[in-house]
């Protein structure tokens, strides 16, 4: 599971760097690290320190690009529990109460199916 999360971080970082370069071309500079929210504690820990994971050898070397971006403070992997993660609404089944809470965080107004 950690390797899958790490692959997702890598893909996200590639996209973020592309957007940062695009913004840089129009003179919009990012001065602070970009927040990347995740619900994977093990993936975050591995990105911050190889010592956390007992067997990081199976993770391919190019994935450690994420670790380098964290170290250089280009990105910050911030923990966000699944119940508070807005995009999880589209990828995971939740009870109705959690769905309503997540939808309210979108601030889109009343929904027809409520």
C-alpha positions in Angstrom: 0.0 0.0 0.0 2.8 2.4 0.8 4.3 1.9 -2.6 0.9 2.8 -4.3 0.7 5.9 -2.2 4.2 6.9 -3.0 3.5 6.4 -6.8 0.5 8.7 -6.3 2.8 11.3 -4.6 5.2 11.0 -7.5 2.5 11.6 -10.1 1.2 14.5 -8.1 4.6 16.1 -7.8 5.2 15.8 -11.6 1.9 17.7 -12.2 2.7 20.3 -9.5 6.1 21.0 -11.0 4.5 21.4 -14.4 2.0 23.9 -13.0 4.7 25.7 -11.1 6.8 26.1 -14.3 3.8 27.4 -16.1 3.0 29.9 -13.4 6.7 31.0 -13.3 6.5 31.8 -17.0 3.8 34.3 -16.3 5.7 35.7 -13.2 3.6 34.0 -10.5 6.1 32.6 -8.0 5.4 30.0 -5.3 7.1 31.2 -2.1 6.0 28.6 0.4 5.8 24.8 0.1 2.7 23.4 -1.7 0.4 21.5 0.6 -0.3 17.9 -0.6 -2.9 16.3 1.6 -2.8 12.6 2.2 -4.4 10.1 4.6 -1.4 7.7 4.4 0.7 8.1 7.6 3.2 5.4 6.3 3.7 7.2 2.9 4.3 10.5 4.7 6.8 9.0 7.1 8.7 7.3 4.3 8.8 10.6 2.3 10.3 12.3 5.4 12.7 9.5 6.5 13.8 6.2 5.0 14.5 5.0 8.5 10.8 4.7 9.3 10.0 1.9 6.9 11.6 -1.5 7.6 12.1 -2.4 4.0 12.2 0.6 1.7 14.5 -1.3 -0.7 11.6 -2.5 -2.8 10.6 1.1 -3.6 12.1 2.1 -6.9 14.7 4.9 -6.8 12.8 7.4 -9.0 10.1 7.5 -6.3 12.5 9.1 -4.0 12.2 12.3 -6.1 9.2 12.9 -3.8 11.5 12.7 -0.7 13.9 15.2 -2.3 11.0 17.7 -3.0 9.9 17.4 0.7 13.5 17.9 1.8 13.9 21.0 -0.4 10.5 22.3 0.9 8.9 22.4 -2.5 6.0 20.3 -1.2 4.7 19.5 2.2 2.9 16.3 2.7 0.2 17.1 5.2 -2.0 14.5 7.0 -5.7 14.7 6.3 -7.9 11.9 7.7 -10.2 10.2 5.2 -13.3 11.6 6.8 -12.1 15.2 6.2 -10.6 14.6 2.7 -12.9 16.2 0.2 -11.8 14.2 -2.8 -12.4 10.9 -1.0 -16.1 11.6 -1.5 -15.6 10.5 -5.1 -13.4 7.4 -4.4 -14.6 5.8 -1.2 -18.0 4.7 0.3 -19.0 6.7 3.3 -22.1 6.7 5.5 -24.6 9.4 4.8 -23.6 11.6 7.7 -19.9 11.7 6.5 -21.1 12.5 2.9 -23.2 15.4 4.2 -20.3 16.7 6.2 -17.9 16.6 3.2 -20.4 18.1 0.9 -20.9 21.0 3.3 -17.2 21.7 3.1 -17.5 22.3 -0.6 -19.7 25.4 0.1 -21.8 24.8 -3.0 -25.2 25.5 -1.5 -28.2 23.2 -1.1 -28.3 20.1 -3.2 -31.4 18.7 -4.9 -31.0 15.2 -3.4 -30.7 16.3 0.3 
